[in-house]
């Protein structure tokens, strides 16, 4: 939750949390509100001592008002604070001051993946195509980076449980993907101690999570492990590549579909998607966890291979020709053009 997108235009942060700003005087100067959600308000602030921008996530609710939410918020800070990975937004301070719990993170200039998808949807509104999906190679690279982050978290006993476009930040300058918001994370293995704050239900009986990207086992709370996050990442990639989630509609219908209906193939929905990338996404969306990639590392390796194959091959053109580009500068190979009659054998040899 450290991106540049704001849900509230230039809301003065100090006026909303005066007691917290007073308690942090000389440490952080609040500048404005960046956004808000169910798990807190994100403020842009300046670290006075280091003279750098930071993002501070504050829970407006006090412990007396909602003890479960308060505990979950602090749990997010603890979970994220124990993880140090280039593709995970770090937490470098968590505290309770001025009647509010908060934690501080780096301020990352960029947008979350949901904002990028929305932007492409808006840009496509004036053309014939109803949606303009993101570039497949960009999506595959971001997906690979998120897979690395998840592999790291899973190896340390943490399942994210809320992988969705809004929780993946794309840094503007480097274009790397970073995972954020561990508010619904659950421990596995040695971390799997009983904790009421990790219940899948809220006090109102609603399932906790983002239903459009939720794995079947998370819906029924049955043996959730790291492969559940991989399903969610597959659903996010499907959305980014096709402009729609695997299942749409009312919440009950989406939940039922995740449990009972096979996800549509990416290339059936968007035939222009490179088949190697589509196949990786399709496997992530397998109903049975055992049919998905076993680990985040395995998924990242599969994406690496898919990216390599996609950048060295081009699919058949509609005019009957096949263009194959071998990007092997050391061997000095140039673009080769072959008629469709010999394309199959040429493609076979290119692998």
C-alpha positions in Angstrom: 0.0 0.0 0.0 2.8 2.4 -0.9 1.8 3.4 -4.4 1.2 6.8 -5.9 -2.5 6.2 -6.7 -4.7 8.0 -4.2 -8.4 7.2 -3.5 -8.8 10.6 -1.9 -7.4 13.8 -3.6 -4.8 15.4 -1.4 -6.5 14.8 2.0 -4.4 16.5 4.7 -3.2 13.7 6.9 -2.5 15.8 10.0 -6.1 16.9 10.3 -7.3 13.3 10.4 -4.8 11.9 13.0 -3.6 14.9 15.1 -2.8 12.9 18.2 -0.6 10.5 16.2 1.2 13.3 14.4 1.9 15.0 17.7 3.3 11.7 19.1 5.5 11.4 16.0 6.7 15.0 15.9 10.4 15.2 15.0 10.3 11.8 13.5 7.7 11.8 10.7 5.8 14.8 9.2 2.5 13.8 7.7 1.8 15.3 4.2 -1.3 13.8 2.7 -3.5 10.7 2.5 -2.6 8.3 -0.3 -5.5 5.9 0.0 -7.6 3.8 2.3 -9.2 0.4 2.6 -10.7 -2.1 5.0 -7.4 -2.6 6.8 -6.3 1.0 7.3 -5.4 4.4 5.9 -2.1 5.0 4.0 -0.4 8.3 4.5 2.5 9.9 2.7 5.0 11.3 5.3 8.5 12.5 5.5 11.1 10.8 7.6 12.5 13.9 9.3 15.9 12.4 10.3 16.7 10.7 7.0 14.8 13.3 4.8 13.1 10.7 2.7 9.4 10.0 1.9 7.8 7.1 3.6 4.3 5.5 3.7 2.6 5.1 7.0 -0.3 2.8 7.4 -2.6 3.7 10.2 -5.6 1.8 11.6 -8.3 4.4 12.4 -10.1 1.9 14.7 -9.0 1.6 18.3 -8.5 -1.7 20.1 -11.6 -1.1 22.1 -13.7 -0.5 19.0 -12.7 -3.6 17.1 -10.2 -5.8 18.9 -10.2 -8.5 16.1 -9.3 -5.9 13.4 -6.8 -4.3 15.7 -5.1 -7.7 16.3 -5.1 -8.5 12.6 -3.5 -5.1 11.8 -0.7 -5.7 14.2 -0.3 -9.2 12.9 0.2 -7.8 9.4 3.0 -5.6 10.7 4.7 -8.5 12.5 4.4 -10.8 9.5 5.7 -8.3 6.9 8.4 -7.1 9.3 9.9 -10.6 9.4 10.2 -10.8 5.6 13.1 -9.3 3.7 13.0 -9.8 0.0 13.5 -7.5 -3.1 9.9 -8.2 -4.2 8.2 -7.7 -0.8 7.5 -4.2 0.5 9.3 -4.1 3.9 8.0 -2.8 7.2 10.7 -1.0 9.2 8.7 0.2 12.1 5.5 -0.8 13.9 4.1 0.9 17.0 1.0 2.1 18.9 0.9 5.8 19.7 -1.7 8.5 20.0 -4.4 5.9 20.3 -3.6 4.3 16.9 -1.6 1.4 15.7 0.6 2.1 12.7 3.5 0.9 10.7 6.0 2.6 8.4 7.1 1.4 4.9 9.1 2.7 2.0 7.2 5.0 -0.3 7.2 3.3 -3.7 6.5 5.6 -6.7 4.2 3.6 -9.0 0.8 2.0 -9.3 -0.7 -1.2 -8.1 -1.6 -3.8 -10.8 -5.3 -3.1 -10.4 -4.7 0.6 -11.4 -2.8 -0.5 -14.5 -5.6 -2.9 -15.5 -8.2 -0.1 -14.9 -6.1 2.3 -17.0 -6.0 0.0 -19.9 -9.7 -0.5 -19.6 -10.3 3.2 -19.8 -8.0 3.7 -22.7 -9.8 1.0 -24.6 -13.3 2.5 -24.1 -13.0 4.6 -27.3 -11.9 1.7 -29.6 -13.6 -1.4 -30.9 -12.0 -3.8 -28.4 -13.9 -3.6 -25.0 -10.7 -4.2 -23.0 -7.0 -3.8 -23.6 -5.0 -6.4 -21.7 -1.5 -5.7 -20.5 1.5 -6.8 -22.5 1.9 -10.6 -21.9 5.6 -10.5 -21.4 5.2 -7.7 -18.8 2.6 -9.8 -17.0 4.8 -12.9 -17.1 7.8 -11.1 -15.7 5.7 -9.5 -12.9 4.1 -12.9 -12.2 7.6 -14.4 -11.9 8.7 -11.8 -9.5 5.6 -12.3 -7.3 6.3 -16.1 -7.4 9.8 -15.4 -6.1 8.4 -13.3 -3.3 5.8 -16.0 -2.4 8.4 -18.7 -2.5 10.4 -16.8 0.0 7.4 -16.2 2.3 6.2 -19.8 2.1 9.6 -21.1 3.0 9.3 -19.0 6.2 5.9 -20.3 7.0 3.7 -17.5 5.7 0.8 -17.8 3.3 -0.4 -14.4 2.0 -4.0 -15.4 1.4 -4.9 -12.1 -0.4 -3.0 -12.0 -3.6 -4.9 -9.6 -5.9 -4.0 -6.9 -8.3 -4.3 -4.2 -5.6 -1.7 -5.9 -3.5 0.9 -6.0 -6.2 2.7 -2.7 -6.7 4.6 -2.0 -9.9 7.5 0.4 -9.2 7.5 3.1 -11.9 11.2 3.5 -12.5 12.4 -0.1 -12.2 9.2 -1.8 -13.3 9.6 -4.5 -10.7 6.7 -6.0 -8.9 6.4 -5.9 -5.1 3.9 -7.8 -2.9 2.3 -5.8 -0.1 -0.5 -6.1 2.5 -0.1 -9.2 4.7 -3.2 -8.4 6.7 -4.8 -11.8 6.0 -1.6 -13.9 6.1 -1.7 -17.2 7.9 1.1 -19.2 9.4 1.9 -22.7 8.1 4.2 -25.4 9.5 5.7 -24.1 12.7 3.8 -20.8 12.4 0.4 -22.6 12.2 -0.5 -21.9 15.8 -4.1 -21.3 16.6 -4.9 -17.6 16.1 -8.4 -16.1 16.1 -7.3 -13.2 13.9 -6.6 -15.6 11.0 -10.2 -16.9 10.9 -11.6 -16.9 7.4 -14.8 -15.2 8.7 -15.3 -11.8 10.0 -17.6 -11.1 12.9 -20.5 -10.7 10.3 -19.8 -14.1 8.9 -18.3 -13.0 5.6 -15.5 -14.9 4.0 -12.2 -12.9 4.4 -10.3 -12.4 1.2 -10.9 -11.3 -2.4 -13.4 -13.7 -4.0 -12.4 -13.1 -7.6 -8.9 -14.5 -6.9 -9.6 -17.0 -4.0 -8.6 -20.6 -4.2 -11.1 -23.4 -3.7 -9.4 -24.6 -0.6 -9.4 -21.1 0.9 -13.1 -20.8 0.4 -13.8 -23.9 2.4 -10.8 -23.4 4.7 -9.4 -26.8 3.9 -5.6 -27.3 4.1 -4.5 -23.9 2.8 -0.8 -23.9 2.0 1.4 -22.0 -0.4 -0.3 -23.5 -3.5 -3.4 -21.5 -2.6 -1.4 -18.3 -3.2 -0.3 -19.7 -6.6 -3.9 -20.2 -7.6 -4.6 -16.6 -6.6 -1.6 -15.4 -8.6 -2.9 -17.3 -11.6 -6.3 -15.6 -11.3 -4.5 -12.2 -11.1 -2.5 -13.0 -14.2 -5.6 -14.2 -16.0 -7.2 -10.8 -15.2 -4.2 -8.9 -16.4 -3.9 -10.8 -19.6 -7.6 -11.0 -20.6 -9.1 -7.9 -19.0 -11.5 -10.1 -16.8 -11.2 -12.4 -13.9 -11.6 -16.1 -14.4 -15.1 -16.0 -13.0 -17.4 -13.0 -12.9 -20.8 -12.3 -11.5 -22.4 -12.1 -8.0 -20.3 -13.2 -5.1 -22.1 -16.5 -4.5 -21.8 -17.4 -8.2 -18.1 -16.7 -8.2 -17.5 -18.8 -5.1 -19.4 -21.7 -6.6 -17.5 -21.4 -9.8 -14.1 -21.5 -8.0 -15.2 -24.7 -6.3 -16.9 -26.5 -9.1 -16.2 -25.1 -12.6 -12.9 -25.4 -14.5 -11.4 -22.1 -15.2 -11.5 -21.1 -18.8 -8.2 -21.3 -20.7 -6.4 -18.0 -21.1 -5.9 -18.5 -24.8 -9.6 -19.4 -25.3 -10.5 -16.0 -23.8 -7.6 -14.1 -25.5 -6.2 -16.1 -28.4 -3.4 -13.6 -28.9 -1.8 -14.6 -25.6 1.4 -16.6 -26.2 0.6 -20.2 -25.6 3.6 -20.9 -23.3 2.5 -18.1 -21.0 -1.1 -19.2 -21.2 -0.2 -22.8 -20.2 1.5 -21.6 -17.1 -1.5 -19.6 -16.0 -3.9 -22.4 -16.8 -1.9 -24.8 -14.5 -2.0 -22.3 -11.6 -5.8 -22.3 -11.9 -6.1 -26.1 -11.5 -8.9 -27.0 -9.0 -6.8 -29.5 -7.1 -3.7 -28.1 -5.3 -1.7 -31.2 -6.3 -2.2 -30.3 -10.0 -0.7 -26.9 -9.6 3.0 -26.0 -9.3 4.3 -27.4 -6.1 6.2 -24.3 -5.0 6.7 -20.7 -6.0 10.2 -21.6 -7.2 8.7 -24.2 -9.6 6.3 -21.6 -10.9 9.0 -19.0 -11.3 11.1 -21.5 -13.3 8.1 -22.3 -15.5 7.6 -18.6 -16.2 11.3 -18.2 -17.0 11.0 -20.9 -19.6 7.8 -19.5 -21.0 9.3 -16.0 -21.3 12.4 -17.5 -23.1 10.3 -19.5 -25.5 7.9 -16.5 -26.2 10.8 -14.2 -27.0 12.5 -16.6 -29.4 9.4 -17.8 -31.3 6.4 -16.2 -32.9 3.1 -17.9 -33.5 1.8 -18.5 -37.1 0.4 -15.5 -38.8 -3.1 -15.5 -40.4 -1.7 -15.1 -43.9 -0.2 -18.5 -43.8 3.4 -17.5 -43.1 5.4 -18.2 -40.0 8.0 -15.7 -38.7 10.6 -17.1 -36.3 13.0 -14.7 -34.7 16.0 -16.2 -33.0 17.6 -13.7 -30.6 20.9 -15.3 -30.6 23.3 -12.5 -31.3 26.4 -14.6 -30.7 25.5 -16.9 -33.6 24.5 -14.0 -35.8 21.2 -15.5 -36.8 18.7 -13.2 -38.5 15.0 -13.4 -38.9 13.9 -16.4 -40.9 10.7 -16.6 -43.0 9.2 -20.0 -44.0 6.0 -20.9 -45.7 3.3 -22.7 -43.6 4.1 -26.0 -45.2 7.5 -26.2 -43.5 6.6 -24.2 -40.4 5.8 -27.2 -38.2 9.2 -28.9 -38.6 11.0 -25.5 -38.2 9.2 -24.7 -35.0 9.9 -28.3 -33.7 13.6 -27.8 -34.2 13.6 -24.4 -32.6 12.7 -25.9 -29.3 
